[in-house]
């Protein structure tokens, strides 16, 4: 079985972080975002993967290559121009001879969808299209599914007015497509549009009386903004620490000074150094080879690889990009520092500050 991952987005809502790094390679708990999707596919026996992506994705191919290090077979389908969700799938399937039932999915979400069970339900119901659905508190900001008691989908409402949602179940970005789905996508320019699948293709399947089956999942995060990034960090840390039976992950691979205090859920990357007397308050991630200076406090934040702080810095609710630096006694509240940004010693940033790559505050 083939999977086609839609991975052509620009990551605009994650800026300024994505000015310096592709969204798919943004580290979430010290692992590239896209890797979580790839490992989920592998867990359920889907080993042939095609990334449908823009020309700007070459660094993703440089990172993952042919997928052999993950036990997968990864290939790439590059678009010369944006094709939209439906046409991108059709061209990728055609180029790589991907036949049979396809797993189609977005590459910028964290999910633990049980593909094995989803495929079984898809086949049991002779569905033409199956879709993962996630319950959310704000369905009016997404595409919402109207379902019956068997989770058969009867209609979609794209971003309905608040209070008029047919359910709290949203299109969660994992689908199963039968081959006839591809036949319904025109080869002309009419299919080259944003949202073609959601606005034209999927409603057309329902209108023709074909089965569209829903399937719920219990972990789903769209890592589309700094706030959602930190949410994904917390949810993953909850699962990872619970599974390991400890609150602090990776400390055996780090250099930890005397008197360091850990509170709550923390992940520490390989080669990280945490100075004497520092406090690390979860949910927090310290990246590979990152440096936390003596006496510093890091709370509910994520430091990427080789980020560094001086002595007695205070960082809370923030994302500190790769190679970024926070000086002695600096205070960084609810901020985002892109790769290479610098906060001088004794500087206090305004809450919500955003620093561009290599910018000095």
LOVEX-72039 format. One record per residue: residue in three letters; x, y, z of N, C-alpha, C in turn. Coordinates in steps of 0.001 Angstrom, whole numbers, padded with zeros to 6 digits, always signed. Layout:
ALAXYZXYZXYZ...
This chain:
UNK+000844-001198+000000+000000+000000+000000+000879+001248+000000UNK+000525+002225-000814+001252+003487-000900+000600+004545-000015UNK+001425+005415+000523+000952+006638+001157+001466+007827+000352UNK+000600+008812+000171+001000+010070-000451+000823+011164+000591UNK+001927+011818+000917+001909+012872+001933+001931+014223+001240UNK+000942+015045+001552+000878+016406+001026+001755+017297+001910UNK+002820+017813+001314+003820+018525+002119+004336+019760+001391UNK+003448+020495+000780+003905+021636-000001+003664+022986+000621UNK+003129+023016+001861+002798+024300+002470+004021+025112+002852UNK+003823+026422+002966+004935+027325+003270+005143+027543+004767UNK+004226+027051+005600+004390+027231+007042+004281+028673+007491UNK+003396+029448+006852+003340+030885+007135+002936+031183+008570UNK+002071+030366+009159+001605+030661+010519+002672+030374+011572UNK+003707+029624+011200+004793+029344+012139+005949+030331+012000UNK+005827+031311+011141+006875+032305+011034+006997+033080+012348UNK+008212+033478+012716+009437+033517+011919+010268+032233+011919UNK+009809+031195+012637+010597+029958+012700+010826+029360+011319UNK+009802+029432+010469+009893+028786+009158+010553+029660+008097UNK+011034+030832+008477+011887+031574+007549+013236+030878+007379UNK+013659+030160+008408+014985+029554+008394+014956+028035+008311UNK+013766+027438+008390+013681+025975+008349+012318+025560+007799UNK+012329+024561+006941+011072+024019+006442+010217+023542+007615UNK+008912+023761+007492+008004+023345+008554+008132+021854+008857UNK+008307+021054+007815+008386+019596+008003+009602+019182+008828UNK+010607+020047+008911+011822+019737+009648+011898+020439+011005UNK+010871+021207+011343+010832+021847+012659+010868+020757+013736UNK+011773+020866+014709+011859+019813+015727+010740+019917+016757UNK+010072+018796+016981+009056+018701+018025+009509+017584+018964UNK+009815+017938+020197+010438+017014+021151+011640+016333+020479UNK+012474+017172+019875+013778+016768+019330+013687+015763+018178UNK+012587+015822+017439+012438+014980+016248+011719+015805+015187UNK+012148+015749+013918+011459+016543+012893+009972+016217+012832UNK+009168+017247+012655+007717+017090+012632+007273+015986+011685UNK+007776+015966+010465+007344+014987+009481+007690+013563+009908UNK+008719+013396+010698+009127+012049+011102+008034+011342+011893UNK+007246+012095+012665+006150+011465+013409+005147+010827+012451UNK+004836+011511+011375+003904+010949+010389+004508+009717+009727UNK+005772+009797+009368+006424+008663+008717+006465+007445+009627UNK+006753+007642+010891+006813+006523+011821+005432+005926+012069UNK+004397+006762+012047+003037+006246+012174+002680+005344+010994UNK+003061+005757+009785+002820+004926+008608+003562+003597+008736UNK+004819+003663+009125+005609+002431+009268+004991+001495+010303UNK+004530+002052+011416+003934+001236+012480+002784+000383+011946UNK+002084+000897+010941+000923+000189+010406+001207-000470+009056UNK+002480-000666+008766+002858-001461+007608+002803-000761+006274UNK+002675+000553+006265+002679+001322+005014+004106+001803+004794UNK+004823+001152+003902+006259+001372+003763+006645+002166+002520UNK+005757+002261+001546+006028+003027+000324+005369+004394+000451UNK+006192+005433+000439+005721+006785+000711+006180+007715-000401UNK+005234+008513-000911+005559+009554-001879+005256+010902-001237UNK+006233+011790-001229+006005+013148-000748+005651+014030-001935UNK+004432+014563-001933+004002+015509-002965+004340+016901-002460UNK+005307+017546-003093+005860+018744-002495+006308+019766-003537UNK+006568+020965-003047+007031+022051-003894+008533+021933-004125UNK+009041+022723-005076+010472+022698-005361+011295+023109-004141UNK+010694+023887-003244+011411+024340-002062+011631+023271-001012UNK+011192+022048-001301+011308+020957-000331+012605+020173-000463UNK+013558+020646-001256+014776+019865-001465+015504+019570-000158UNK+015425+020463+000820+016117+020197+002076+015450+019059+002845UNK+014153+018838+002606+013486+017688+003218+014027+016396+002615UNK+014195+016382+001294+014794+015207+000659+016231+015015+001140UNK+016964+016095+001317+018329+015980+001828+018345+015321+003205UNK+017315+015615+004011+017275+015064+005370+016836+013599+005382UNK+015734+013279+004716+015171+011935+004806+015682+010994+003713UNK+016142+011554+002599+016659+010724+001521+015648+009705+001055UNK+016104+008475+000840+015199+007429+000353+014450+006722+001467UNK+014628+007179+002701+013879+006630+003829+014432+005369+004431UNK+015562+004866+003910+016064+003578+004375+016420+003614+005858UNK+016863+004763+006365+017229+004845+007778+016022+004678+008694UNK+014826+004928+008155+013594+004749+008924+012893+003442+008590UNK+013474+002659+007695+012828+001424+007283+011704+001632+006294UNK+011767+002735+005534+010734+003077+004548+011355+003207+003164UNK+010487+003299+002163+010900+003607+000798+010233+004925+000415UNK+011006+006009+000477+010458+007349+000243+010892+007834-001137UNK+009940+008377-001879+010226+009053-003146+009536+010408-003123UNK+009843+011233-004133+009411+012631-004104+008775+013005-005432UNK+007680+013750-005344+007000+014259-006532+006965+015780-006422UNK+007794+016448-007228+007944+017901-007119+007010+018617-008086UNK+006340+019652-007580+005434+020459-008394+006177+021677-008935UNK+005981+021961-010210+006529+023196-010768+005685+024398-010383UNK+004405+024134-010091+003501+025169-009590+002525+024482-008639UNK+001905+025225-007709+000967+024603-006777-000193+023940-007521UNK-000474+022687-007171-001502+021916-007868-002785+021771-007074UNK-002782+022177-005801-003960+021921-004991-003967+020480-004499UNK-004779+020213-003492-004710+018923-002821-005073+017744-003721UNK-006144+017863-004530-006559+016742-005358-005606+016427-006491UNK-005263+017439-007253-004391+017233-008402-002988+016794-007971UNK-002514+017281-006839-001204+016873-006344-001178+015376-006068UNK-002252+014849-005491-002325+013412-005228-002342+012634-006535UNK-003145+013077-007485-003247+012355-008760-001910+012315-009481UNK-001212+013435-009539+000064+013478-010254+001124+012640-009535UNK+001135+012672-008214+002103+011870-007465+001843+010383-007654UNK+000562+009987-007623+000223+008576-007823+000588+008126-009230UNK+000313+008962-010198+000619+008615-011589+002127+008495-011810UNK+002881+009441-011273+004330+009458-011483+005018+008245-010871UNK+004494+007768-009745+005168+006692-009017+004396+005374-009065UNK+003420+005302-009964+002664+004068-010174+002077+003543-008870UNK+001520+004452-008089+000873+004084-006830-000550+003653-007124UNK-000829+002377-006980-002138+001821-007336-002830+001273-006089UNK-004093+000894-006267-004865+000348-005165-005320+001433-004207UNK-005777+001011-003030-006188+001973-002001-004993+002798-001563UNK-005163+004114-001562-004080+005014-001166-004344+005589+000216UNK-003288+005672+001021-003326+006493+002229-002861+007887+001821UNK-003709+008867+002001-003375+010251+001669-003398+011037+002976UNK-002376+011836+003208-002337+012515+004496-001559+013820+004434UNK-001872+014701+005359-001114+015926+005534+000151+015618+006324UNK+001228+016329+006006+002502+016058+006651+002826+016961+007817UNK+001920+017886+008179+002251+018876+009200+001393+018749+010448UNK+000964+017518+010745+000174+017298+011947+000808+016188+012775UNK+000513+016210+014065+000870+015129+014970-000377+014279+015176UNK-000265+012986+014914-001414+012097+015061-000949+010704+015440UNK-001804+009985+016153-001544+008572+016421-002635+007712+015783UNK-003191+008164+014652-004308+007463+014035-003961+005982+013823UNK-004903+005118+014191-004735+003673+014048-005095+003289+012615UNK-004113+003360+011734-004368+003094+010317-004827+001666+010075UNK-004324+000730+010849-004739-000664+010672-006235-000804+010865UNK-006752-000225+011955-008193-000285+012215-008968+000548+011198UNK-008411+001683+010788-009090+002542+009822-009235+001830+008479UNK-008184+001137+008043-008235+000405+006773-009258-000728+006859UNK-009290-001428+007999-010259-002517+008169-011683-001993+008096UNK-011943-000864+008738-013304-000312+008707-013657+000180+007310UNK-012701+000765+006646-012901+001223+005267-013342+000059+004378UNK-012668-001046+004510-012993-002201+003662-014293-002857+004086UNK-014536-002950+005385-015785-003559+005865-017003-002796+005366UNK-016866-001491+005212-017996-000658+004785-017988-000381+003280UNK-017046-000990+002557-016930-000768+001113-016945+000722+000792UNK-016174+001478+001570-016153+002929+001394-015312+003314+000173UNK-015732+004378-000480-014927+004968-001555-013874+005910-000968UNK-014239+006544+000124-013354+007492+000815-013558+007319+002303UNK-012466+007233+003039-012537+007290+004499-011706+008464+004976UNK-012101+009003+006114-011472+010225+006621-011314+010150+008126UNK-010131+010474+008616-009961+010583+010062-010663+011853+010549UNK-011265+011742+011716-011996+012855+012314-011473+013080+013729UNK-011285+014328+014088-010808+014654+015430-011799+015582+016116UNK-012166+015291+017362-013028+016215+018106-012227+017411+018591UNK-012755+018617+018386-012057+019837+018806-013033+020766+019511UNK-012479+021734+020240-013308+022687+020978-013749+023862+020108UNK-013087+024072+018962-013391+025216+018106-013634+024759+016665UNK-014649+023926+016436-014830+023349+015094-015116+024388+014017UNK-015604+025555+014400-015944+026572+013399-014719+027098+012643UNK-013540+026777+013116-012328+027219+012419-011805+026178+011435UNK-012525+025066+011278-012070+023968+010430-013188+023519+009481UNK-012907+022459+008723-013941+021786+007961-014614+020761+008850UNK-015929+020844+009003-016681+020042+009970-017504+018983+009239UNK-017532+017771+009799-018283+016670+009203-019626+016491+009890UNK-020673+016271+009088-021972+015847+009607-022023+014325+009481UNK-022195+013638+010595-022117+012174+010605-023361+011568+011236UNK-023580+010263+010938-024627+009527+011630-023998+008674+012727UNK-024795+007785+013338-024305+006993+014456-023202+006019+014087UNK-023080+005679+012812-022029+004781+012337-020833+005548+011785UNK-020827+006856+012012-019780+007753+011520-019717+007802+009992UNK-020804+007463+009324-020853+007738+007899-021022+009241+007714UNK-020223+009812+006831-020244+011257+006638-021265+011606+005568UNK-022174+012514+005901-023256+012897+004985-023056+014273+004369UNK-022212+015087+004985-021916+016393+004393-020718+016996+005102UNK-020166+018022+004478-019089+018814+005067-019520+020272+005087UNK-019098+020950+006130-019300+022395+006197-017943+023019+006476UNK-017447+023812+005551-016131+024419+005698-016235+025706+006509UNK-015636+025704+007691-015585+026863+008593-016969+027485+008783UNK-017902+026717+009366-019266+027238+009565-019289+028346+010605UNK-020325+029177+010616-020465+030185+011666-020498+029520+013042UNK-019891+030166+014001-019851+029611+015349-021267+029392+015871UNK-021509+028207+016405-022827+027839+016894-023682+027104+015887UNK-023225+027031+014623-023988+026345+013581-023252+025115+013055UNK-022314+024590+013818-021543+023424+013390-022424+022170+013512UNK-022386+021282+012511-023177+020051+012597-022613+019043+013590UNK-021343+019201+013998-020716+018341+015008-019453+019043+015473UNK-018728+018373+016360-017409+018895+016755-016295+018077+016126UNK-016617+017304+015083-015647+016433+014420-015154+017104+013143UNK-013845+017262+013064-013272+017966+011921-012442+017022+011053UNK-012300+017405+009811-011420+016711+008869-009996+016786+009415UNK-009427+015613+009793-008177+015610+010545-006951+015279+009706UNK-007097+015176+008388-005911+015123+007541-005335+013766+007240UNK-006099+012687+007467-005701+011350+007023-006884+010744+006288UNK-006655+010295+005051-007737+009762+004227-007321+008447+003578UNK-008319+007646+003222-008123+006468+002380-008909+006687+001098UNK-008211+006615-000034-008822+006863-001336-008842+005580-002150UNK-010006+005253-002676-010072+004199-003686-009660+004771-005045UNK-009197+003930-005967-008692+004439-007256-009668+005334-008004UNK-010967+005091-007864-011926+005917-008608-011898+007377-008172UNK-011346+007644-006980-011193+009035-006566-010308+009787-007562UNK-009224+009153-007989-008304+009798-008927-008974+010048-010265UNK-009855+009122-010670-010546+009271-011959-011467+010479-011971UNK-011887+010939-010804-012817+012066-010703-012101+013421-010675UNK-010775+013400-010729-010005+014647-010701-009623+015008-012132UNK-010104+016134-012661-009798+016503-014053-008301+016759-014251UNK-007847+016513-015472-006460+016800-015827-006265+018229-016316UNK-007347+018992-016387-007220+020377-016837-007065+021308-015633UNK-007059+022587-015904-006781+023571-014854-007906+023707-013832UNK-009057+023125-014093-010180+023270-013152-009882+022631-011798UNK-008964+021646-011772-008627+020986-010512-007453+021647-009803UNK-006797+022583-010486-005627+023239-009893-006123+024440-009094UNK-006580+024141-007892-007109+025193-007026-006997+024733-005590UNK-006857+025688-004711-006737+025385-003292-008061+024829-002774UNK-007982+023741-002025-009178+023168-001430-010047+022382-002388UNK-009518+021975-003550-010337+021234-004519-010920+019965-003891UNK-010110+019231-003148-010607+017987-002558-011753+018253-001600UNK-011553+019206-000696-012546+019461+000338-013801+020130-000207UNK-013663+020966-001215-014804+021757-001685-015510+021151-002896UNK-014817+020307-003643-015399+019760-004875-015420+018234-004855UNK-014261+017633-004669-014138+016182-004803-014931+015433-003739UNK-014711+015738-002478-015378+014995-001412-016899+015196-001432UNK-017402+016431-001540-018860+016592-001632-019459+015872-002839UNK-018703+015796-003942-019214+015091-005111-019375+013605-004866UNK-018483+013017-004105-018602+011600-003736-019892+011367-002946UNK-020153+012230-001980-021361+012101-001167-022605+012287-002021UNK-022591+013302-002882-023763+013585-003725-024110+012415-004626UNK-023127+011633-005020-023372+010482-005889-023724+009222-005109UNK-023926+009338-003809-024379+008218-003002-023309+007220-002614UNK-022044+007564-002825-020960+006663-002462-020617+006832-000976UNK-020074+005800-000397-019834+005795+001050-018591+006604+001407UNK-018770+007542+002311-017661+008279+002904-017689+007974+004396UNK-016656+007290+004858-016639+006766+006218-015736+007582+007123UNK-016237+007924+008293-015428+008611+009283-014739+007640+010221UNK-013636+008100+010806-012879+007290+011755-012227+008246+012741UNK-012510+008068+014040-012022+009036+015020-010632+008660+015531UNK-009902+009673+015975-008588+009483+016577-008502+010328+017835UNK-007610+009949+018764-007593+010641+020054-006393+011544+020260UNK-005444+011540+019318-004343+012504+019393-004220+013171+018040UNK-004475+014458+018011-004399+015200+016759-004043+016639+017096UNK-002958+017113+016504-002586+018519+016663-002108+019043+015317UNK-002722+020110+014875-002254+020853+013713-001155+021796+014205UNK+000098+021475+013831+001227+022278+014330+001381+023488+013428UNK+000396+024395+013503+000332+025472+012536+000681+026846+013067UNK+000961+026970+014345+001283+028265+014940+002170+028006+016149UNK+002853+029026+016664+003661+028810+017867+002855+028258+019036UNK+001619+028724+019187+000789+028226+020282+000468+026745+020093UNK+000132+026354+018852-000157+024946+018563+001110+024097+018659UNK+002246+024673+018325+003515+023971+018479+003752+023608+019946UNK+003553+024558+020834+003766+024287+022251+002722+023311+022788UNK+001500+023355+022247+000491+022366+022617+000936+020973+022192UNK+001417+020831+020967+001900+019530+020503+003039+019035+021382UNK+003926+019936+021776+005023+019566+022669+004497+018992+023973UNK+003524+019670+024554+002966+019192+025830+002292+017834+025673UNK+001474+017673+024648+000753+016410+024472+001712+015246+024220UNK+002741+015484+023428+003710+014418+023183+004499+014088+024445UNK+004893+015103+025191+005609+014845+026433+004744+014045+027413UNK+003460+014352+027475+002574+013593+028351+002608+012113+028007UNK+002507+011800+026717+002493+010395+026297+003857+009744+026468UNK+004898+010466+026130+006238+009882+026185+006681+009628+027632UNK+006424+010567+028522+006827+010369+029912+005970+009303+030579UNK+004687+009272+030232+003823+008223+030782+004292+006843+030320UNK+004648+006738+029047+005118+005461+028525+006444+005030+029135UNK+007322+005995+029415+008630+005664+029985+008588+005497+031501UNK+007529+005990+032132+007412+005889+033577+008300+006855+034334UNK+008804+007888+033649+009632+008916+034293+009221+010282+033753UNK+009510+011315+034524+009148+012669+034091+010230+013336+033254UNK+011491+012913+033421+012602+013543+032709+013203+012532+031746UNK+013142+012850+030463+013630+011956+029417+014983+012436+028909UNK+015921+011530+028709+017178+011849+028051+018274+012384+028937UNK+018076+012411+030241+019085+013023+031105+020397+012249+031074UNK+020339+010959+030725+021567+010161+030686+022491+010583+029558UNK+021966+011308+028556+022777+011751+027423+023238+013196+027563UNK+022987+013796+028717+023289+015222+028913+024284+015406+030053UNK+024883+016578+030099+025751+016969+031213+024965+017916+032106UNK+024712+017481+033325+023830+018221+034225+024622+018633+035458UNK+024655+019936+035720+025432+020461+036837+024796+020187+038187UNK+025527+020548+039227+025038+020343+040589+023831+021233+040867UNK+022885+020681+041613+021751+021454+042077+020715+021793+041034UNK+020801+021187+039861+019768+021428+038842+018454+020822+039317UNK+017365+021565+039163+016041+021118+039587+015168+020916+038357UNK+014541+019736+038280+013562+019458+037230+012183+019378+037867UNK+011224+020044+037250+009845+019990+037726+008936+019681+036546UNK+008148+018626+036643+007229+018278+035569+007923+017552+034428UNK+007287+017590+033267+007724+016798+032115+008802+017534+031333UNK+009958+016868+031153+011092+017487+030481+011739+016454+029567UNK+012135+016878+028366+012941+016052+027463+014247+016790+027194UNK+015351+016060+027281+016676+016655+027111+017358+015965+025934UNK+017879+016744+025009+018511+016207+023819+019925+015721+024060UNK+020434+014969+023101+021796+014455+023175+022811+015600+023273UNK+023759+015450+024192+024840+016415+024298+024470+017743+024917UNK+023247+017883+025417+022853+019142+026059+023630+019336+027356UNK+023817+020609+027727+024506+020947+028966+023640+021898+029776UNK+023425+021541+031034+022583+022347+031922+023429+022735+033129UNK+023611+024046+033296+024518+024548+034318+023988+024401+035729UNK+024894+024512+036676+024574+024335+038094+023464+025291+038526UNK+022539+024748+039324+021501+025568+039912+020382+025986+038980UNK+020385+025512+037759+019299+025855+036834+018004+025147+037242UNK+016885+025740+036854+015569+025105+037062+014917+024904+035702UNK+014495+023681+035452+013819+023333+034202+012417+022871+034555UNK+011430+023660+034161+010043+023425+034571+009233+023031+033332UNK+008608+021870+033403+007880+021360+032252+006507+021987+032061UNK+005946+021730+030885+006496+020927+029792+007581+021698+029024UNK+008784+021154+029036+009917+021838+028407+010785+020830+027672UNK+011334+021284+026528+012266+020479+025755+013567+021249+025605UNK+014668+020594+025921+016007+021137+025712+016610+020384+024524UNK+017003+021092+023481+017419+020471+022237+018795+019837+022295UNK+019109+019100+021244+020427+018478+021124+021518+019555+021178UNK+022532+019320+022020+023696+020204+022136+023334+021621+022569UNK+022147+021802+023134+021781+023110+023673+022507+023340+025002UNK+022644+024616+025369+023327+024984+026609+022403+025873+027436UNK+022183+025467+028685+021430+026277+029636+022421+026742+030699UNK+022555+028048+030834+023547+028589+031754+023200+028378+033213UNK+024186+028454+034089+023962+028286+035522+022906+029259+036040UNK+022030+028738+036894+021028+029574+037535+019884+030001+036650UNK+019853+029588+035409+018761+029988+034514+017490+029201+034819UNK+016360+029796+034458+015055+029156+034612+014422+029029+033228UNK+014086+027808+032852+013412+027538+031577+012076+026896+031911UNK+010987+027538+031521+009659+027054+031908+008736+026995+030698UNK+008086+025837+030528+007067+025642+029486+007551+026141+028125UNK+008762+025757+027759+009397+026284+026549+010080+025169+025774UNK+010541+025503+024584+011288+024566+023753+012533+025266+023233UNK+013677+024691+023529+014946+025159+022977+015363+024178+021887UNK+015646+024689+020691+016071+023835+019593+017560+023536+019719UNK+018071+022780+018779+019462+022332+018864+020430+023518+018870UNK+021409+023400+019746+022495+024367+019890+022030+025765+020270UNK+020790+025881+020760+020396+027137+021398+021176+027261+022707UNK+021295+028482+023218+022092+028659+024420+021549+029830+025248UNK+021699+029704+026545+021389+030820+027434+022614+031108+028290UNK+022716+032347+028733+023757+032706+029677+023338+032358+031091UNK+023942+033020+032043+023637+032759+033448+022393+033530+033882UNK+021570+032866+034680+020405+033482+035324+019436+034112+034313UNK+019356+033554+033128+018310+033965+032188+016987+033342+032629UNK+015886+033969+032192+014549+033453+032539+013716+033402+031265UNK+013365+032192+030855+012601+031968+029624+011324+031227+029984UNK+010182+031753+029578+008920+031084+029869+007997+031152+028666UNK+007330+030056+028371+006339+030002+027298+006880+030366+025943UNK+008136+030047+025669+008797+030541+024464+009391+029411+023637UNK+009680+029731+022377+010383+028833+021466+011684+029528+021079UNK+012793+028872+021344+014112+029437+021061+014735+028603+019946UNK+014892+029200+018778+015335+028477+017599+016771+028008+017673UNK+017160+027209+016684+018510+026657+016636+019551+027775+016596UNK+020616+027605+017347+021767+028525+017379+021408+029900+017938UNK+020179+030083+018428+019791+031363+019023+020421+031492+020405UNK+020574+032735+020862+021217+032966+022140+020440+033930+023013UNK+020401+033644+024311+019763+034506+025307+020833+034838+026344UNK+021106+036129+026517+022221+036546+027350+021978+036430+028841UNK+023020+036687+029608+022938+036650+031071+021807+037559+031554UNK+020996+037004+032444+019930+037747+033149+018839+038271+032211UNK+018852+037885+030968+017783+038305+030053+016475+037606+030421UNK+015354+038269+030118+014024+037732+030411+013254+037627+029099UNK+012768+036424+028821+012108+036142+027541+010747+035509+027826UNK+009651+036297+027818+008330+035750+028104+007486+035577+026832UNK+006982+034368+026605+006027+034106+025510+006548+034602+024169UNK+007804+034368+023896+008435+034890+022689+008784+033765+021731UNK+009097+034151+020498+009589+033219+019487+010857+033818+018899UNK+011957+033095+019046+013234+033508+018477+013577+032555+017341UNK+013647+033063+016120+014020+032224+014987+015496+031869+015068UNK+015921+030975+014208+017298+030485+014226+018309+031630+014228UNK+019252+031571+015143+020335+032540+015176+020007+033879+015807UNK+018779+034073+016276+018430+035352+016911+019166+035506+018240UNK+019311+036763+018694+020078+037035+019901+019330+038019+020801UNK+019300+037692+022090+018800+038618+023107+019976+038984+023995UNK+020383+040258+024042+021569+040648+024816+021356+040454+026320UNK+022446+040469+027047+022358+040345+028504+021561+041501+029090UNK+020830+041191+030153+020020+042161+030905+018836+042724+030119UNK+018553+042204+028948+017416+042691+028150+016149+041921+028551UNK+015040+042632+028700+013734+042016+028939+012870+042255+027710UNK+012454+041198+027059+011597+041332+025887+010151+041579+026310UNK+009415+042290+025465+007989+042442+025712+007321+041092+025458UNK+006278+040745+026218+005592+039470+025989+005102+039359+024545UNK+005312+038185+023957+004867+037953+022589+005841+038412+021525UNK+007044+038793+021905+008024+039281+020912+008372+038184+019902UNK+008665+038629+018680+009081+037739+017604+010380+038286+017006UNK+011422+037457+017004+012692+037868+016411+012958+037061+015154UNK+013342+037756+014087+013638+037115+012805+014974+036363+012876UNK+015254+035500+011906+016537+034805+011893+017706+035792+012006UNK+018603+035520+012940+019832+036288+013159+019581+037730+013612UNK+018357+038049+013985+018054+039393+014475+018540+039531+015927UNK+019019+040730+016244+019440+041040+017614+018408+041976+018240UNK+017897+041594+019403+016837+042388+020052+017363+043740+020524
